[in-house]
Amino acid sequence: MLFNIAWRNVWRHPVRSGIVMTAIALGLWSGIAMMAFSWGISESRTRDVIQTQTSHLQVHARGYEAGEEMQFFLPDTDIQQEIMTLKGVVKTSGRILANGMLESTKGNFGVQIRGVDPEEEAAMTGLRDRMIGGEYFPESSRPIAIIGEELARSLGVIEDTASAVMVSEGPQAPTFNFRRNLVIRFQDINGEMTSSKFKVAGVYTAQNVNLEKSQVFVKASDLQQMVGNPGGIQEIAVMLDDIQHTDAVIATISASHPELEAKSWSKLAPELEFMASSFDSSMRIFIGVILLALAFGIINTMLMAVMERTRELGMLMSIGMTKPKVFSMIMMETVLLTLIGAPIGLLAGWGFTKYFGRAGIDLSQFEKGMDSYGISSIVYPDLPSGYYTEIVIMVVITALLSAIYPALRALKLNPAEAVRAI
């Protein structure tokens, strides 16, 4: 009976109740949409960094420090084949690294030179698929290099300064000049400067301006010859079938090879781990702000309902309705308003996430700004199912807390005075 009374009271003023329900639905939809968008950016950034930079884990000689690569070579090149046999490992790439200078007629640039096996690197990072001009390590009697788009512009390898200048036929394709030669210079194993001339064979894009400016890929054999260590490698990048297996594979490598040091992607790129760990708190704060605004709306609506029904409530208490029942009725009305609006908002948010999770949100008009942060211009919103449960719980708690004050005001009514109220 109490439920029936509460249900009728909700629809006594359908416009007012509809506004509250709509506010709840829109608040939840916007909150879920923003959370899914932010989660999509975070996941996309993590995937891109893992694929193009860190892989799931990297193996170095113990004591290896970035910037001192030439002092640390792996003691045995057969380790790479051994790692490939471990459970969960799907591909590896052996590399030799050097920090040095790239010199050309256009100027000097500080770069990291990555000596790679072309086929291993193509499988590991998809470098071949990211080529926008030239060839991917073609057969050549001369040392060749693959450079990033931004560096190619600085060097004049891409001759037009804007590859997307609008003309009557549409965007203008970039023009490449692969007659450019570069000199790569760095310190060898003995700490002496070594240099060699390289021919630019191709240009890649990484959707990350900093990488495109700083990473140059060459054949490992060419770099090994320069440093005087044929066949030597300093880094083994490892990709797994599941990111959850990272710690287990690291433990296996560390147990069998104590002279090696295996680091996970979260240790190699700590900013990604911080981004993931801070997502929960930042999104809960965001949802909390939305729910706080909804709480004031619910309190205001229910207070109006209580004040308008002063005589009615007084009459109900006069004929025997106890204060606990009056309190429960007001609480039930608030919960009903929330339970009607919340599912609509949750369903709309879920639909938004599913649709744009497949279609993506195109932010190409902000591509240059996003590239500087290493974020793809196409964002695919996503949100783990656990967050929906948390949101439902937070909404129900908010509704219950919002109903307490109006319900307490109703209990303060004096039945005799309430009946006489106009």
C-alpha positions, 0 to 999 in steps of 0.5 A: 500500500505504501508503495502504491501511494508513493508511486501515485505521488511521483506522477501527481506532478508529471512535469516536475517529476519528468524534469528530475528524471531527465536531469538524473538521466542526462547527468549519468549519460554525460558522466559515463560518456566522459569516463569512457572517453577518458578511458579510451584515451588512456587505453589508446595511449598505453597500447600505442606506447607498448607497441611502438616504444616499450613493448610489454617488457624489455631485457637488458644486461644488469646495470643498463642505463639509458644514455650509457647503452654502449657499456652494456651488451647482452652476454649471449645472443642466444638468449633471444631464442630462449625467451621466444620459447617461454609461455606467453611470449609471441614475438621478440626484437633484438636491438642495438641502441645509440644516442648521438647526433644526426648531421646534414646540410639542414642542421644537426639534431640529437637523436636515438639511433635504433639498430634493428632487424627489419623483419623483427621490428616490423612484426614488433612495432608495425614500423613497415605499416607506418611508412608514409614514403619511400621503402622499408629497408630496401636492398642497398650496398650503402647504409640506409636509415628510416626517419620520422615525418617531423625529422624528415620535414626538418631535413628537407626530405619532405619538401612541402611544409604542409602535407595537408594544404587544401587545394581544389582537388583536396589535400596535397600529398607530400613530396619526398626527396630521398637524395638526402644523405645524413651523417650519424655520429656517436661514441663507440664501445671505447668512448671514441667518436665514430661516424658513418654516412647514411642514405634516407630510404623511407619516412614513417609516422608515429602519431607522436611528434617527439618520436618522429623527431628523435628516433632513427631506425637503421639496420642492426648490422650497420650499427654493429659494424660502427661500434665494433661488435658484430652480432652484439645486441643491447636490448630484447623487446618482448611482446606477450599474448596477454599483458597480464602475463608480464610479471610471470615472464619477468620472474622466469627470466630473472630466475634463469638469468640473474645477470639480466634485468627485465623491466615491464612497460610500467617501469619503462614508462611510469607516466602510463602507470600513473595515468592508469592509477589516477584515472579511478580517483579523477573519474570518481571526483568527476562523477561525484560533482555530477551527483552532488548537483543532482542531489541539490535538484532532488532535495529541492524537488522533494522539499517542494513536494513536502511543502505543497502536501502539508495538509495531506501529510497532516491528514495522513498522520491524523488518521493513524499513519506513523512517522516512520511510514511517512518517512518511508513514503518520502524516501520511497518517492525519491528512490522511485524518481531515481530508479526511473531516471538512472536506468535511462541514463545508464542505457544511454551511456552504455549505448554511447560507449558501444557505438563510438567504441566501434566507430571511434570519435574523429578528432583529426582537427586537433591532430597536431596538438594530440600528436605532441602528447602521443595520442591518436586522433581517433579515440575509441571510448570504452569503460570496464563493466565494473564502473557501471556497478559503482555508478549505480551504487553511487546514484542510489546512495546519493538518492537516499541521502538527498531524501533524508532532509525532506523526509525529516521536514515532513516528520516535523509537521504538527498534524493539527496545524497541518490540517488547518494549513491553507 
